[in-house]
Amino acid sequence: MWLGRPQQPQETLQDLPRQEDNMGPQDPRDARDKGMVDGQNIVFSGEGYQEPGLEPGDITLVLAEKERDIFKRSSNDLIMQMRVEMVEALCGFQKVITTLDNRSLVINSRPGEVTKHGDVKCILNEGMPQYRNPFEKGRLTIQFMVMIPDNAEVCMLVELNPEQKRFYHNVYNEDEPGLCQSRVQCATQRAVPLCAVETKIKRLCRLRLQS
């Protein structure tokens, strides 16, 4: 017969409550608020590891913002680049943007407005919501990238001297009434015939060389 003192069973780590058990039905994703930024902390007070005789600690989650292919975030603003063809930059365009919440925004350029490479414009209240004020949103900023054709050559424009200006002014005004008032239009409309102008220029050039 053993007459020693009965020993109490010792608790092991396996017997202690786990932190995921302490969280219960609370889902960390439910604690995310609109407008939170990268690196912001979400703290669950008293939901950390528990040990007998000690106050339970906290669980701290650090948000990591997921990068997008189209949109870049800057504070409460969203930034994106939009590619437009040369004819669209000159004649206008209509494009559709799909937002982060799967809405469709139709972008129209103003009639007669030329879009330059690198132009930046914005749409108000289409950016990220403000933290703890989700009804106020930032801007959606769009930078336009004009796509130049691969076979295009870069040329430098120079000013004509006064004599050259008078010469070419006469080319467009002599014997061709109404031609100088015509304008070169977009590809979607009828272009101005230039064969008569080219013939006139060649004839005047020959006359100047003979003189």
DRENPA-3360 file (N, C-alpha, C; in nm, 2 decimals, always signed):
BEGIN
1 = MWLGRPQQ = +0.09/-0.12/+0.00/+0.00/+0.00/+0.00/+0.09/+0.12/+0.00 ~ +0.05/+0.22/-0.09/+0.13/+0.34/-0.10/+0.06/+0.45/-0.02 ~ +0.13/+0.52/+0.07/+0.07/+0.61/+0.16/+0.11/+0.76/+0.13 ~ +0.17/+0.78/+0.02/+0.21/+0.92/-0.02/+0.10/+1.01/-0.05 ~ +0.13/+1.14/-0.06/+0.02/+1.24/-0.09/-0.02/+1.23/-0.24 ~ -0.15/+1.23/-0.26/-0.20/+1.22/-0.40/-0.15/+1.35/-0.48 ~ -0.11/+1.33/-0.60/-0.06/+1.45/-0.68/-0.17/+1.50/-0.77 ~ -0.17/+1.63/-0.79/-0.27/+1.70/-0.88/-0.21/+1.69/-1.02;
9 = PQETLQDL = -0.30/+1.66/-1.12/-0.26/+1.65/-1.26/-0.21/+1.79/-1.30 ~ -0.10/+1.79/-1.38/-0.04/+1.91/-1.43/-0.10/+1.95/-1.57 ~ -0.13/+2.08/-1.59/-0.18/+2.12/-1.72/-0.07/+2.14/-1.82 ~ -0.09/+2.10/-1.94/+0.00/+2.11/-2.05/-0.05/+2.22/-2.15 ~ +0.03/+2.25/-2.24/-0.01/+2.35/-2.34/-0.13/+2.30/-2.42 ~ -0.13/+2.16/-2.44/-0.25/+2.11/-2.51/-0.38/+2.13/-2.44 ~ -0.37/+2.14/-2.30/-0.49/+2.16/-2.22/-0.54/+2.30/-2.22 ~ -0.45/+2.40/-2.25/-0.49/+2.54/-2.24/-0.57/+2.58/-2.36;
17 = PRQEDNMG = -0.66/+2.68/-2.34/-0.74/+2.72/-2.45/-0.65/+2.78/-2.56 ~ -0.69/+2.76/-2.68/-0.62/+2.81/-2.80/-0.68/+2.95/-2.83 ~ -0.60/+3.04/-2.89/-0.64/+3.17/-2.92/-0.76/+3.17/-3.02 ~ -0.75/+3.08/-3.12/-0.86/+3.08/-3.21/-0.99/+3.03/-3.15 ~ -0.99/+2.95/-3.04/-1.11/+2.91/-2.97/-1.16/+3.03/-2.89 ~ -1.07/+3.12/-2.84/-1.12/+3.23/-2.76/-1.19/+3.34/-2.85 ~ -1.16/+3.34/-2.98/-1.22/+3.44/-3.07/-1.36/+3.41/-3.09 ~ -1.40/+3.28/-3.07/-1.54/+3.25/-3.09/-1.59/+3.28/-3.23;
25 = PQDPRDAR = -1.71/+3.33/-3.25/-1.77/+3.35/-3.38/-1.71/+3.48/-3.45 ~ -1.63/+3.56/-3.38/-1.58/+3.68/-3.43/-1.48/+3.66/-3.55 ~ -1.51/+3.71/-3.66/-1.43/+3.70/-3.78/-1.34/+3.82/-3.80 ~ -1.21/+3.81/-3.82/-1.13/+3.93/-3.84/-1.17/+4.01/-3.96 ~ -1.22/+3.95/-4.06/-1.27/+4.02/-4.18/-1.38/+4.11/-4.15 ~ -1.46/+4.09/-4.04/-1.57/+4.17/-4.01/-1.52/+4.30/-3.94 ~ -1.40/+4.30/-3.90/-1.35/+4.42/-3.83/-1.29/+4.52/-3.93 ~ -1.28/+4.49/-4.05/-1.22/+4.58/-4.15/-1.33/+4.69/-4.18;
33 = DKGMVDGQ = -1.29/+4.82/-4.17/-1.37/+4.93/-4.21/-1.33/+4.99/-4.34 ~ -1.43/+5.04/-4.41/-1.40/+5.11/-4.54/-1.30/+5.22/-4.52 ~ -1.21/+5.23/-4.61/-1.11/+5.34/-4.60/-0.99/+5.32/-4.52 ~ -0.98/+5.20/-4.46/-0.85/+5.16/-4.39/-0.74/+5.16/-4.49 ~ -0.62/+5.19/-4.44/-0.50/+5.20/-4.53/-0.40/+5.09/-4.50 ~ -0.31/+5.07/-4.59/-0.20/+4.97/-4.58/-0.12/+4.99/-4.45 ~ -0.10/+4.89/-4.37/-0.02/+4.90/-4.25/-0.11/+4.93/-4.12 ~ -0.23/+4.96/-4.14/-0.32/+4.99/-4.02/-0.35/+4.87/-3.94;
41 = NIVFSGEG = -0.35/+4.89/-3.81/-0.37/+4.78/-3.71/-0.52/+4.76/-3.67 ~ -0.56/+4.64/-3.66/-0.69/+4.60/-3.60/-0.66/+4.52/-3.47 ~ -0.71/+4.57/-3.36/-0.67/+4.51/-3.23/-0.80/+4.44/-3.17 ~ -0.78/+4.32/-3.13/-0.89/+4.24/-3.06/-0.84/+4.23/-2.92 ~ -0.90/+4.32/-2.83/-0.86/+4.32/-2.69/-0.90/+4.20/-2.62 ~ -0.81/+4.14/-2.54/-0.84/+4.02/-2.46/-0.86/+3.90/-2.53 ~ -0.83/+3.89/-2.66/-0.86/+3.77/-2.74/-0.73/+3.70/-2.77 ~ -0.62/+3.73/-2.70/-0.49/+3.66/-2.72/-0.48/+3.53/-2.64;
49 = YQEPGLEP = -0.36/+3.48/-2.63/-0.33/+3.36/-2.56/-0.36/+3.37/-2.41 ~ -0.43/+3.28/-2.36/-0.47/+3.28/-2.22/-0.39/+3.18/-2.14 ~ -0.36/+3.22/-2.02/-0.28/+3.13/-1.92/-0.34/+3.15/-1.79 ~ -0.36/+3.05/-1.71/-0.41/+3.06/-1.57/-0.34/+3.16/-1.49 ~ -0.41/+3.25/-1.43/-0.36/+3.35/-1.34/-0.30/+3.47/-1.41 ~ -0.31/+3.48/-1.54/-0.26/+3.60/-1.61/-0.37/+3.65/-1.70 ~ -0.37/+3.78/-1.71/-0.47/+3.85/-1.80/-0.44/+3.82/-1.94 ~ -0.54/+3.78/-2.02/-0.52/+3.75/-2.16/-0.47/+3.87/-2.24;
57 = GDITLVLA = -0.39/+3.84/-2.34/-0.33/+3.94/-2.42/-0.43/+3.98/-2.53 ~ -0.38/+4.06/-2.63/-0.45/+4.11/-2.74/-0.41/+4.04/-2.87 ~ -0.49/+4.04/-2.97/-0.46/+4.00/-3.10/-0.45/+4.12/-3.19 ~ -0.34/+4.14/-3.26/-0.32/+4.26/-3.34/-0.30/+4.21/-3.49 ~ -0.39/+4.26/-3.58/-0.38/+4.23/-3.72/-0.33/+4.35/-3.79 ~ -0.23/+4.33/-3.88/-0.18/+4.44/-3.96/-0.23/+4.42/-4.10 ~ -0.30/+4.52/-4.15/-0.35/+4.51/-4.29/-0.24/+4.53/-4.39 ~ -0.25/+4.44/-4.50/-0.16/+4.45/-4.61/-0.25/+4.47/-4.73;
65 = EKERDIFK = -0.23/+4.59/-4.80/-0.31/+4.62/-4.91/-0.28/+4.54/-5.03 ~ -0.38/+4.49/-5.10/-0.35/+4.41/-5.22/-0.34/+4.50/-5.34 ~ -0.23/+4.48/-5.42/-0.21/+4.56/-5.54/-0.30/+4.52/-5.65 ~ -0.34/+4.62/-5.73/-0.43/+4.60/-5.84/-0.35/+4.63/-5.97 ~ -0.40/+4.56/-6.08/-0.33/+4.58/-6.21/-0.36/+4.72/-6.27 ~ -0.48/+4.77/-6.24/-0.53/+4.90/-6.31/-0.51/+5.02/-6.21 ~ -0.56/+5.00/-6.09/-0.57/+5.12/-6.00/-0.45/+5.12/-5.90 ~ -0.40/+5.24/-5.88/-0.30/+5.26/-5.77/-0.37/+5.36/-5.67;
73 = RSSNDLIM = -0.34/+5.33/-5.54/-0.40/+5.42/-5.44/-0.30/+5.52/-5.39 ~ -0.35/+5.64/-5.37/-0.27/+5.75/-5.31/-0.36/+5.82/-5.21 ~ -0.35/+5.79/-5.08/-0.44/+5.84/-4.98/-0.58/+5.79/-5.01 ~ -0.67/+5.88/-5.03/-0.81/+5.85/-5.07/-0.84/+5.85/-5.22 ~ -0.73/+5.88/-5.30/-0.75/+5.89/-5.44/-0.71/+5.76/-5.51 ~ -0.77/+5.73/-5.62/-0.73/+5.62/-5.71/-0.67/+5.68/-5.83 ~ -0.56/+5.62/-5.88/-0.49/+5.67/-6.00/-0.48/+5.55/-6.10 ~ -0.51/+5.59/-6.23/-0.50/+5.49/-6.33/-0.45/+5.55/-6.46;
81 = QMRVEMVE = -0.41/+5.47/-6.55/-0.37/+5.52/-6.69/-0.47/+5.46/-6.79 ~ -0.50/+5.54/-6.88/-0.59/+5.50/-6.99/-0.52/+5.53/-7.13 ~ -0.52/+5.42/-7.21/-0.46/+5.43/-7.34/-0.57/+5.47/-7.44 ~ -0.53/+5.57/-7.53/-0.62/+5.61/-7.63/-0.54/+5.61/-7.76 ~ -0.61/+5.58/-7.87/-0.54/+5.58/-8.00/-0.53/+5.72/-8.05 ~ -0.45/+5.74/-8.16/-0.42/+5.87/-8.21/-0.55/+5.94/-8.26 ~ -0.63/+5.86/-8.33/-0.76/+5.92/-8.39/-0.85/+5.95/-8.27 ~ -0.85/+5.87/-8.16/-0.94/+5.90/-8.05/-0.89/+6.03/-7.98;
89 = ALCGFQKV = -0.76/+6.05/-7.97/-0.71/+6.17/-7.91/-0.75/+6.30/-7.99 ~ -0.75/+6.28/-8.12/-0.78/+6.40/-8.21/-0.93/+6.42/-8.22 ~ -1.01/+6.32/-8.23/-1.15/+6.33/-8.27/-1.25/+6.30/-8.15 ~ -1.20/+6.26/-8.04/-1.28/+6.23/-7.93/-1.30/+6.08/-7.91 ~ -1.35/+6.04/-7.79/-1.36/+5.90/-7.76/-1.47/+5.88/-7.66 ~ -1.51/+5.75/-7.64/-1.60/+5.71/-7.53/-1.54/+5.57/-7.48 ~ -1.51/+5.57/-7.35/-1.46/+5.45/-7.30/-1.53/+5.41/-7.16 ~ -1.52/+5.29/-7.13/-1.59/+5.24/-7.01/-1.49/+5.19/-6.90;
97 = ITTLDNRS = -1.50/+5.23/-6.78/-1.41/+5.19/-6.67/-1.50/+5.11/-6.57 ~ -1.44/+4.99/-6.54/-1.51/+4.91/-6.43/-1.44/+4.94/-6.30 ~ -1.52/+4.99/-6.20/-1.47/+5.03/-6.07/-1.44/+4.91/-5.99 ~ -1.38/+4.93/-5.87/-1.35/+4.82/-5.78/-1.48/+4.75/-5.72 ~ -1.59/+4.83/-5.72/-1.71/+4.76/-5.67/-1.80/+4.72/-5.79 ~ -1.74/+4.70/-5.91/-1.80/+4.64/-6.03/-1.91/+4.73/-6.08 ~ -1.89/+4.86/-6.08/-1.98/+4.95/-6.15/-1.91/+5.00/-6.28 ~ -1.99/+5.04/-6.37/-1.94/+5.08/-6.50/-1.95/+5.24/-6.51;
105 = LVINSRPG = -1.84/+5.30/-6.54/-1.83/+5.45/-6.56/-1.80/+5.47/-6.71 ~ -1.88/+5.55/-6.78/-1.86/+5.59/-6.92/-1.79/+5.72/-6.92 ~ -1.67/+5.72/-6.99/-1.58/+5.84/-7.00/-1.60/+5.89/-7.14 ~ -1.64/+6.02/-7.15/-1.66/+6.09/-7.28/-1.56/+6.21/-7.28 ~ -1.49/+6.23/-7.39/-1.42/+6.35/-7.41/-1.51/+6.46/-7.47 ~ -1.47/+6.58/-7.45/-1.56/+6.69/-7.50/-1.54/+6.70/-7.65 ~ -1.65/+6.74/-7.72/-1.63/+6.75/-7.87/-1.54/+6.86/-7.90 ~ -1.45/+6.83/-8.00/-1.35/+6.93/-8.04/-1.23/+6.95/-7.95;
113 = EVTKHGDV = -1.22/+6.87/-7.84/-1.11/+6.88/-7.74/-1.01/+6.78/-7.78 ~ -0.88/+6.82/-7.80/-0.77/+6.73/-7.83/-0.71/+6.68/-7.70 ~ -0.69/+6.55/-7.69/-0.63/+6.49/-7.57/-0.48/+6.47/-7.60 ~ -0.40/+6.53/-7.51/-0.26/+6.52/-7.53/-0.20/+6.41/-7.45 ~ -0.08/+6.36/-7.49/-0.02/+6.25/-7.42/+0.03/+6.30/-7.28 ~ -0.01/+6.23/-7.18/+0.02/+6.27/-7.04/-0.08/+6.36/-6.97 ~ -0.19/+6.40/-7.05/-0.29/+6.48/-6.98/-0.35/+6.41/-6.86 ~ -0.38/+6.48/-6.76/-0.44/+6.42/-6.63/-0.57/+6.49/-6.60;
121 = KCILNEGM = -0.67/+6.41/-6.58/-0.80/+6.46/-6.54/-0.86/+6.37/-6.43 ~ -0.97/+6.41/-6.37/-1.02/+6.33/-6.26/-1.17/+6.33/-6.26 ~ -1.22/+6.23/-6.19/-1.37/+6.22/-6.16/-1.39/+6.23/-6.01 ~ -1.47/+6.32/-5.97/-1.49/+6.34/-5.82/-1.57/+6.23/-5.76 ~ -1.54/+6.20/-5.64/-1.62/+6.10/-5.56/-1.62/+5.96/-5.62 ~ -1.52/+5.93/-5.69/-1.50/+5.79/-5.74/-1.38/+5.72/-5.69 ~ -1.32/+5.78/-5.59/-1.20/+5.72/-5.53/-1.23/+5.63/-5.41 ~ -1.14/+5.62/-5.32/-1.16/+5.54/-5.20/-1.24/+5.61/-5.09;
129 = PQYRNPFE = -1.32/+5.54/-5.01/-1.40/+5.61/-4.91/-1.31/+5.65/-4.79 ~ -1.35/+5.76/-4.73/-1.27/+5.81/-4.61/-1.29/+5.71/-4.49 ~ -1.19/+5.70/-4.41/-1.20/+5.61/-4.30/-1.30/+5.67/-4.20 ~ -1.40/+5.59/-4.15/-1.50/+5.63/-4.06/-1.59/+5.74/-4.12 ~ -1.58/+5.76/-4.24/-1.67/+5.86/-4.31/-1.69/+5.81/-4.45 ~ -1.75/+5.69/-4.47/-1.75/+5.62/-4.60/-1.83/+5.69/-4.71 ~ -1.92/+5.78/-4.67/-2.00/+5.85/-4.77/-1.92/+5.96/-4.85 ~ -1.80/+6.00/-4.79/-1.71/+6.09/-4.86/-1.60/+6.01/-4.92;
137 = KGRLTIQF = -1.58/+6.03/-5.05/-1.48/+5.96/-5.13/-1.38/+6.05/-5.20 ~ -1.27/+6.00/-5.23/-1.16/+6.07/-5.30/-1.19/+6.08/-5.45 ~ -1.09/+6.11/-5.52/-1.10/+6.13/-5.67/-1.05/+6.01/-5.74 ~ -1.10/+5.98/-5.86/-1.04/+5.89/-5.96/-0.96/+5.97/-6.06 ~ -0.83/+5.96/-6.05/-0.75/+6.04/-6.14/-0.70/+5.95/-6.26 ~ -0.72/+6.01/-6.38/-0.69/+5.93/-6.50/-0.58/+6.01/-6.58 ~ -0.47/+5.94/-6.61/-0.36/+5.99/-6.70/-0.38/+5.92/-6.83 ~ -0.39/+6.01/-6.94/-0.41/+5.96/-7.07/-0.28/+5.93/-7.14;
145 = MVMIPDNA = -0.26/+5.81/-7.20/-0.15/+5.78/-7.28/-0.19/+5.76/-7.42 ~ -0.14/+5.85/-7.51/-0.17/+5.85/-7.65/-0.08/+5.75/-7.72 ~ -0.14/+5.65/-7.79/-0.06/+5.55/-7.85/-0.02/+5.60/-7.99 ~ +0.11/+5.62/-8.02/+0.15/+5.66/-8.15/+0.18/+5.54/-8.23 ~ +0.14/+5.54/-8.36/+0.16/+5.43/-8.45/+0.31/+5.39/-8.46 ~ +0.33/+5.26/-8.48/+0.47/+5.22/-8.49/+0.55/+5.28/-8.61 ~ +0.48/+5.30/-8.72/+0.55/+5.35/-8.84/+0.55/+5.50/-8.84 ~ +0.51/+5.57/-8.74/+0.51/+5.71/-8.74/+0.65/+5.77/-8.71;
153 = EVCMLVEL = +0.69/+5.88/-8.78/+0.82/+5.94/-8.76/+0.80/+6.07/-8.69 ~ +0.89/+6.10/-8.60/+0.89/+6.22/-8.52/+0.95/+6.33/-8.60 ~ +0.88/+6.44/-8.62/+0.93/+6.56/-8.70/+0.92/+6.68/-8.61 ~ +1.01/+6.78/-8.65/+1.02/+6.90/-8.58/+0.95/+7.01/-8.66 ~ +0.86/+7.09/-8.61/+0.79/+7.20/-8.68/+0.87/+7.32/-8.66 ~ +0.89/+7.40/-8.77/+0.96/+7.52/-8.77/+0.87/+7.63/-8.83 ~ +0.90/+7.76/-8.79/+0.82/+7.87/-8.84/+0.87/+7.91/-8.98 ~ +0.77/+7.95/-9.06/+0.81/+8.01/-9.19/+0.84/+8.15/-9.18;
161 = NPEQKRFY = +0.93/+8.20/-9.26/+0.97/+8.34/-9.27/+0.85/+8.42/-9.33 ~ +0.85/+8.55/-9.32/+0.74/+8.62/-9.38/+0.72/+8.60/-9.53 ~ +0.83/+8.59/-9.61/+0.82/+8.57/-9.75/+0.75/+8.43/-9.78 ~ +0.79/+8.33/-9.71/+0.73/+8.20/-9.73/+0.59/+8.20/-9.69 ~ +0.55/+8.27/-9.59/+0.41/+8.27/-9.54/+0.32/+8.34/-9.65 ~ +0.38/+8.45/-9.71/+0.30/+8.52/-9.82/+0.29/+8.43/-9.94 ~ +0.39/+8.35/-9.97/+0.39/+8.26/-10.09/+0.28/+8.15/-10.07 ~ +0.28/+8.08/-9.96/+0.19/+7.98/-9.94/+0.05/+8.03/-9.91;
169 = HNVYNEDE = +0.04/+8.15/-9.86/-0.10/+8.21/-9.85/-0.16/+8.23/-9.99 ~ -0.08/+8.28/-10.08/-0.12/+8.30/-10.22/-0.16/+8.16/-10.28 ~ -0.09/+8.06/-10.25/-0.12/+7.93/-10.31/-0.26/+7.88/-10.27 ~ -0.30/+7.91/-10.15/-0.44/+7.87/-10.11/-0.55/+7.96/-10.15 ~ -0.51/+8.08/-10.20/-0.62/+8.18/-10.23/-0.63/+8.20/-10.38 ~ -0.53/+8.18/-10.46/-0.54/+8.20/-10.60/-0.61/+8.09/-10.67 ~ -0.71/+8.13/-10.75/-0.78/+8.04/-10.85/-0.85/+7.92/-10.78 ~ -0.86/+7.92/-10.64/-0.93/+7.81/-10.57/-1.03/+7.88/-10.47;
177 = PGLCQSRV = -1.13/+7.94/-10.52/-1.22/+8.01/-10.42/-1.29/+7.90/-10.33 ~ -1.29/+7.94/-10.20/-1.36/+7.85/-10.11/-1.27/+7.73/-10.05 ~ -1.16/+7.71/-10.12/-1.08/+7.60/-10.07/-1.01/+7.62/-9.94 ~ -0.96/+7.75/-9.92/-0.89/+7.78/-9.80/-0.99/+7.77/-9.68 ~ -1.12/+7.79/-9.70/-1.21/+7.78/-9.59/-1.24/+7.63/-9.55 ~ -1.20/+7.54/-9.63/-1.22/+7.40/-9.59/-1.13/+7.35/-9.49 ~ -1.17/+7.26/-9.41/-1.09/+7.21/-9.30/-1.07/+7.06/-9.31 ~ -0.95/+7.02/-9.27/-0.93/+6.87/-9.26/-1.01/+6.82/-9.15;
185 = QCATQRAV = -1.09/+6.71/-9.17/-1.18/+6.66/-9.07/-1.13/+6.52/-9.03 ~ -1.21/+6.47/-8.93/-1.17/+6.34/-8.88/-1.20/+6.23/-8.98 ~ -1.14/+6.11/-8.95/-1.16/+6.00/-9.04/-1.30/+5.95/-9.06 ~ -1.39/+5.99/-8.96/-1.53/+5.95/-8.97/-1.60/+6.04/-9.06 ~ -1.54/+6.15/-9.11/-1.61/+6.24/-9.20/-1.53/+6.25/-9.33 ~ -1.59/+6.32/-9.43/-1.53/+6.33/-9.57/-1.41/+6.42/-9.56 ~ -1.29/+6.38/-9.61/-1.17/+6.45/-9.60/-1.17/+6.56/-9.72 ~ -1.09/+6.66/-9.70/-1.07/+6.77/-9.80/-0.98/+6.72/-9.91;
193 = PLCAVETK = -1.02/+6.73/-10.04/-0.93/+6.69/-10.15/-0.81/+6.78/-10.16 ~ -0.69/+6.72/-10.16/-0.57/+6.81/-10.17/-0.50/+6.80/-10.30 ~ -0.55/+6.72/-10.39/-0.47/+6.70/-10.52/-0.46/+6.83/-10.59 ~ -0.57/+6.92/-10.59/-0.56/+7.05/-10.66/-0.46/+7.14/-10.59 ~ -0.45/+7.13/-10.46/-0.35/+7.22/-10.39/-0.21/+7.17/-10.42 ~ -0.18/+7.04/-10.42/-0.05/+6.99/-10.46/-0.01/+7.03/-10.60 ~ -0.10/+7.02/-10.69/-0.07/+7.06/-10.83/-0.04/+7.21/-10.84 ~ -0.11/+7.29/-10.76/-0.08/+7.43/-10.76/+0.05/+7.47/-10.70;
201 = IKRLCRLR = +0.09/+7.40/-10.59/+0.22/+7.42/-10.53/+0.33/+7.38/-10.63 ~ +0.32/+7.27/-10.69/+0.43/+7.23/-10.79/+0.44/+7.33/-10.90 ~ +0.33/+7.38/-10.95/+0.33/+7.48/-11.06/+0.40/+7.60/-11.02 ~ +0.37/+7.65/-10.90/+0.43/+7.78/-10.85/+0.57/+7.76/-10.82 ~ +0.61/+7.64/-10.77/+0.75/+7.62/-10.74/+0.83/+7.62/-10.87 ~ +0.78/+7.56/-10.98/+0.85/+7.56/-11.11/+0.87/+7.70/-11.16 ~ +0.76/+7.78/-11.14/+0.77/+7.92/-11.19/+0.88/+8.00/-11.11 ~ +0.89/+7.97/-10.98/+0.99/+8.04/-10.90/+1.13/+8.00/-10.93;
209 = LQS = +1.14/+7.87/-10.97/+1.28/+7.82/-11.01/+1.32/+7.88/-11.14 ~ +1.22/+7.90/-11.24/+1.25/+7.95/-11.37/+1.29/+8.10/-11.36 ~ +1.22/+8.17/-11.26/+1.25/+8.31/-11.25/+1.38/+8.34/-11.17;
% end
